[in-house]
Amino acid sequence: MRFSIVQIKDGPWVVVDRQDHRRRIASCVDAGAAEMIAALMNGDLDQAIAVRDAVAGLAPAGPAAA
């Protein structure tokens, strides 16, 4: 996985390039949205859908959900 998420000191969640954390891809208010974007950027559609469903309260998130 090339892209991951980090939170900026009590601020927004940011999708970053793991190889260069200075390269920010997207900024999100909540971790769920950032995690979904990171999954899509990594080409993991199943994980993106699992995160979306978890955020919507439809299914648990994480590798067990996929």
C-alpha positions as CSV (number, residue, x, y, z in Angstrom):
1,M,0.0,0.0,0.0
2,R,1.5,3.2,-1.1
3,F,-1.0,5.7,0.4
4,S,-1.9,6.0,4.1
5,I,-3.6,8.4,6.4
6,V,-2.4,10.7,9.2
7,Q,-4.0,13.3,11.4
8,I,-2.4,16.7,11.6
9,K,-2.3,17.8,15.3
10,D,-6.0,17.8,16.2
11,G,-6.8,18.9,12.7
12,P,-7.9,17.3,9.5
13,W,-7.0,13.7,8.3
14,V,-4.7,13.7,5.4
15,V,-4.0,11.0,2.8
16,V,-0.2,11.0,2.2
17,D,2.3,9.2,0.0
18,R,4.1,6.7,2.2
19,Q,7.3,7.2,0.3
20,D,7.2,10.9,0.8
21,H,5.0,12.1,3.7
22,R,5.4,15.7,2.5
23,R,3.3,14.8,-0.5
24,R,-0.3,15.2,0.6
25,I,-3.0,13.8,-1.7
26,A,-6.3,14.8,0.1
27,S,-7.4,16.5,3.3
28,C,-10.6,15.2,5.0
29,V,-12.6,16.2,8.1
30,D,-13.0,12.6,9.3
31,A,-10.8,9.5,9.3
32,G,-13.4,7.3,7.5
33,A,-13.3,9.5,4.4
34,A,-9.5,9.7,4.4
35,E,-9.3,5.9,4.8
36,M,-11.7,5.4,1.9
37,I,-9.7,7.7,-0.4
38,A,-6.4,6.0,0.6
39,A,-8.0,2.6,-0.2
40,L,-9.1,3.8,-3.6
41,M,-5.7,5.4,-4.3
42,N,-4.1,2.0,-3.5
43,G,-6.5,0.3,-5.9
44,D,-8.3,-1.7,-3.2
45,L,-11.9,-1.2,-4.1
46,D,-13.1,-3.9,-1.7
47,Q,-11.5,-2.1,1.3
48,A,-12.9,1.3,0.1
49,I,-16.4,-0.3,0.0
50,A,-15.9,-1.9,3.4
51,V,-14.9,1.5,4.9
52,R,-17.9,3.2,3.2
53,D,-20.3,0.6,4.6
54,A,-18.7,0.9,8.1
55,V,-19.0,4.7,8.1
56,A,-22.6,4.3,7.0
57,G,-23.2,1.7,9.8
58,L,-23.8,-1.2,7.4
59,A,-20.8,-3.4,8.3
60,P,-17.7,-3.6,10.4
61,A,-14.5,-2.0,8.9
62,G,-11.1,-3.6,8.7
63,P,-9.6,-6.6,7.0
64,A,-12.1,-9.0,8.4
65,A,-14.9,-7.2,6.6
66,A,-13.3,-7.7,3.2
